[in-house]
């Protein structure tokens, strides 16, 4: 399901793909923390292990990095839409 969402966002491209990548990256990181806190407790109904936590953190960081690529940088070109939105009055 997540792969389909990422694929649809990639086809749409632009700001939508970046925003979806960032949102899903944050969701994976939050899921990793939730799984980490649920380990060795009665709330671990899906029997998560530390491997699942590492996977969630890794995928979340990769998605967030991909989503921020081109958005957050000190040397954005002047034709970048994020640079233009920050410098709208120039």
ZAVO-700065 format. One record per residue: y, x, z of N, C-alpha, C, CB in turn. Coordinates in Angstrom, 3 decimals. Glycine has a CB too. Layout:
<recs>
REC       nv       nu       nw      cav      cau      caw       cv       cu       cw      cbv      cbu      cbw
REC        Y        X        Z        Y        X        Z        Y        X        Z        Y        X        Z
...
</recs>
This chain:
<recs>
REC       nv       nu       nw      cav      cau      caw       cv       cu       cw      cbv      cbu      cbw
REC   -1.181    0.827    0.000    0.000    0.000    0.000    1.255    0.879    0.000   -0.008   -0.945    1.209
REC    1.249    1.908    0.845    2.403    2.811    0.898    2.558    3.541   -0.430    2.252    3.827    2.054
REC    1.459    3.930   -1.027    1.513    4.593   -2.334    2.127    3.699   -3.396    0.120    5.019   -2.768
REC    1.805    2.426   -3.377    2.390    1.483   -4.331    3.884    1.328   -4.128    1.717    0.132   -4.214
REC    4.314    1.289   -2.875    5.747    1.191   -2.577    6.466    2.435   -3.077    5.984    1.005   -1.057
REC    5.870    3.616   -2.818    6.488    4.864   -3.281    6.534    4.934   -4.802    5.728    6.069   -2.731
REC    5.479    4.476   -5.447    5.447    4.483   -6.907    6.503    3.542   -7.488    4.054    4.086   -7.409
REC    6.627    2.355   -6.921    7.638    1.410   -7.399    9.045    1.963   -7.192    7.491    0.058   -6.683
REC    9.280    2.622   -6.059   10.593    3.213   -5.808   10.863    4.362   -6.769   10.695    3.701   -4.360
REC    9.843    5.140   -7.096   10.021    6.252   -8.030   10.338    5.738   -9.430    8.763    7.135   -8.062
REC    9.704    4.641   -9.821    9.986    4.054  -11.135   11.424    3.550  -11.179    8.998    2.898  -11.449
REC   11.866    2.939  -10.097   13.253    2.456  -10.042   14.225    3.630  -10.018   13.470    1.558   -8.802
REC   13.888    4.666   -9.244   14.666    5.903   -9.223   15.978    5.795   -8.473   14.939    6.341  -10.611
REC   16.736    6.870   -8.515   18.074    6.908   -7.943   18.110    6.734   -6.441   18.906    5.866   -8.565
REC   19.123    6.006   -6.002   19.333    5.791   -4.572   18.193    5.018   -3.928   20.632    5.059   -4.344
REC   17.574    4.117   -4.661   16.480    3.319   -4.101   15.308    4.213   -3.722   16.025    2.241   -5.102
REC   14.945    5.146   -4.583   13.826    6.046   -4.290   14.137    6.910   -3.085   13.506    6.928   -5.501
REC   15.349    7.402   -3.003   15.743    8.239   -1.880   15.707    7.457   -0.571   17.137    8.814   -2.113
REC   16.223    6.251   -0.590   16.253    5.430    0.613   14.859    5.027    1.053   17.096    4.196    0.385
REC   13.997    4.672    0.116   12.621    4.299    0.451   11.880    5.498    1.030   11.880    3.756   -0.795
REC   12.061    6.678    0.439   11.420    7.887    0.971   11.871    8.159    2.401   11.735    9.101    0.079
REC   13.158    8.037    2.645   13.673    8.272    3.999   13.119    7.246    4.983   15.210    8.229    4.005
REC   13.108    5.981    4.592   12.632    4.924    5.487   11.154    5.083    5.797   12.887    3.553    4.874
REC   10.355    5.369    4.775    8.922    5.547    5.015    8.645    6.828    5.801    8.161    5.573    3.685
REC    9.448    7.860    5.587    9.299    9.078    6.368    9.544    8.823    7.844   10.247   10.148    5.861
REC   10.589    8.070    8.138   10.876    7.722    9.531    9.762    6.852   10.097   12.232    6.995    9.646
REC    9.241    5.926    9.298    8.144    5.071    9.762    6.897    5.905   10.083    7.809    4.002    8.697
REC    6.584    6.895    9.245    5.431    7.749    9.520    5.647    8.575   10.785    5.158    8.671    8.330
REC    6.862    9.082   10.981    7.137    9.841   12.200    7.004    8.960   13.442    8.541   10.456   12.139
REC    7.537    7.755   13.377    7.410    6.835   14.510    5.953    6.457   14.764    8.239    5.573   14.264
REC    5.189    6.273   13.688    3.764    5.970   13.848    3.040    7.155   14.475    3.124    5.610   12.489
REC    3.442    8.372   14.104    2.839    9.557   14.709    3.105    9.626   16.200    3.359   10.810   14.039
REC    4.349    9.333   16.602    4.662    9.325   18.029    3.914    8.209   18.756    6.170    9.168   18.238
REC    3.825    7.037   18.150    3.088    5.933   18.773    1.616    6.302   18.939    3.225    4.643   17.930
REC    1.030    6.923   17.921   -0.368    7.345   18.017   -0.533    8.430   19.067   -0.876    7.843   16.661
REC    0.433    9.324   19.167    0.367   10.393   20.161    0.369    9.820   21.574    1.540   11.366   19.982
REC    1.219    8.834   21.816    1.272    8.232   23.144    0.059    7.348   23.429    2.541    7.421   23.291
REC   -0.584    6.858   22.388   -1.742    5.977   22.585   -3.053    6.750   22.787   -1.884    5.043   21.394
REC   -3.056    8.043   22.492   -4.273    8.826   22.670   -4.742    8.745   24.125   -4.039   10.300   22.257
REC   -6.031    8.660   24.301   -6.658    8.613   25.637   -6.132    7.480   26.504   -6.442    9.925   26.356
REC   -5.844    6.355   25.883   -5.440    5.179   26.649   -6.165    3.958   26.096   -3.895    4.977   26.599
REC   -6.026    2.871   26.784   -6.682    1.642   26.332   -5.977    1.030   25.130   -6.735    0.629   27.465
REC   -4.774    1.528   24.787   -4.028    1.013   23.640   -4.468    1.652   22.326   -2.547    1.241   23.845
REC   -5.364    2.600   22.382   -5.857    3.285   21.189   -7.008    2.472   20.587   -6.320    4.739   21.529
REC   -6.695    1.263   20.126   -7.734    0.353   19.641   -8.295    0.780   18.279   -7.178   -1.062   19.545
REC   -7.538    1.575   17.521   -8.017    2.039   16.221   -8.666    3.422   16.298   -6.869    2.067   15.230
REC   -8.838    3.939   17.524   -9.499    5.213   17.777   -8.829    6.370   17.028  -10.963    5.122   17.381
REC   -7.512    6.458   17.139   -6.776    7.567   16.541   -7.123    8.865   17.238   -5.269    7.317   16.604
REC   -7.045    9.941   16.492   -7.268   11.277   17.029   -6.049   12.127   16.715   -8.565   11.916   16.445
REC   -6.080   13.360   17.201   -4.960   14.262   16.980   -4.764   14.551   15.488   -5.176   15.566   17.746
REC   -5.833   14.521   14.700   -5.713   14.728   13.256   -4.841   13.655   12.618   -7.097   14.737   12.601
REC   -4.966   12.427   13.104   -4.144   11.336   12.587   -2.669   11.550   12.919   -4.621    9.998   13.154
REC   -2.413   12.074   14.117   -1.039   12.351   14.521   -0.448   13.443   13.637   -0.977   12.765   16.009
REC   -1.203   14.524   13.413   -0.734   15.606   12.550   -0.469   15.106   11.131   -1.756   16.746   12.522
REC   -1.354   14.261   10.625   -1.166   13.701    9.291    0.119   12.877    9.226   -2.373   12.836    8.898
REC    0.339   12.019   10.216    1.545   11.180   10.221    2.806   12.024   10.280    1.517   10.210   11.402
REC    2.809   13.055   11.123    3.982   13.930   11.207    4.195   14.681    9.897    3.828   14.927   12.368
REC    3.130   15.203    9.313    3.251   15.956    8.064    3.760   15.107    6.917    1.921   16.553    7.692
REC    3.178   13.939    6.736    3.607   13.050    5.648    5.037   12.559    5.899    2.636   11.841    5.511
REC    5.352   12.245    7.148    6.707   11.799    7.464    7.753   12.850    7.153    6.799   11.416    8.913
REC    7.470   14.097    7.518    8.427   15.171    7.237    8.551   15.434    5.741    8.012   16.452    7.955
REC    7.441   15.377    5.024    7.506   15.568    3.568    8.297   14.460    2.890    6.101   15.630    2.977
REC    8.072   13.216    3.303    8.804   12.102    2.707   10.298   12.188    3.028    8.233   10.767    3.201
REC   10.627   12.545    4.255   12.040   12.656    4.606   12.709   13.800    3.856   12.199   12.853    6.110
REC   11.994   14.912    3.685   12.544   16.032    2.920   12.781   15.620    1.475   11.601   17.247    2.980
REC   11.815   14.933    0.888   11.986   14.452   -0.480   13.109   13.442   -0.599   10.703   13.841   -0.979
REC   13.276   12.601    0.395   14.342   11.605    0.364   15.721   12.203    0.537   14.113   10.583    1.424
REC   15.798   13.304    1.292   17.098   13.941    1.516   17.473   14.922    0.412   17.094   14.659    2.844
REC   16.517   15.260   -0.438   16.789   16.230   -1.490   17.864   15.685   -2.427   15.498   16.565   -2.275
REC   18.922   16.385   -2.583   20.024   15.931   -3.422   21.058   15.120   -2.684   19.500   15.133   -4.546
REC   20.752   14.703   -1.467   21.701   13.945   -0.652   22.446   14.841    0.313   20.986   12.850    0.114
REC   21.707   15.718    0.958   22.257   16.537    2.035   22.254   17.985    1.586   21.448   16.362    3.356
REC   23.408   18.462    1.229   23.522   19.847    0.805   24.991   20.234    0.819   22.899   20.061   -0.603
REC   25.245   21.498    1.065   26.618   21.963    1.060   27.150   22.204   -0.340   26.730   23.215    1.862
REC   26.262   22.363   -1.310   26.699   22.695   -2.656   26.340   21.647   -3.689   26.121   23.996   -3.060
REC   26.616   20.398   -3.396   26.317   19.341   -4.357   27.255   19.446   -5.548   26.432   17.951   -3.700
REC   26.738   19.248   -6.764   27.630   19.256   -7.931   28.539   18.030   -7.904   26.812   19.292   -9.249
REC   29.650   18.133   -8.586   30.641   17.062   -8.543   30.198   15.792   -9.257   31.921   17.542   -9.143
REC   29.163   15.861  -10.071   28.679   14.644  -10.728   27.562   13.971   -9.935   28.189   14.968  -12.133
REC   27.223   14.503   -8.760   26.215   13.898   -7.892   26.796   12.627   -7.276   25.754   14.897   -6.781
REC   26.037   11.518   -7.281   26.585   10.267   -6.745   26.913   10.344   -5.257   25.610    9.141   -6.981
REC   26.200   11.161   -4.496   26.499   11.278   -3.075   27.784   12.059   -2.854   25.343   11.949   -2.338
REC   28.043   13.068   -3.694   29.307   13.800   -3.599   30.461   12.878   -3.962   29.296   15.044   -4.521
REC   30.277   12.080   -5.004   31.341   11.155   -5.434   31.632   10.109   -4.371   30.953   10.465   -6.744
REC   30.591    9.613   -3.682   30.838    8.595   -2.650   31.558    9.185   -1.447   29.522    7.959   -2.202
REC   31.339   10.458   -1.162   32.028   11.090   -0.033   33.459   11.482   -0.387   31.257   12.321    0.430
REC   33.737   11.681   -1.671   35.054   12.089   -2.120   35.635   11.069   -3.092   34.990   13.467   -2.772
REC   35.626    9.820   -2.707   36.023    8.731   -3.612   37.505    8.774   -3.973   35.699    7.391   -2.980
REC   38.331    9.323   -3.119   39.755    9.310   -3.397   40.227   10.522   -4.167   40.511    9.210   -2.128
REC   39.327   11.342   -4.669   39.720   12.532   -5.450   39.669   12.259   -6.913   38.832   13.713   -5.130
</recs>
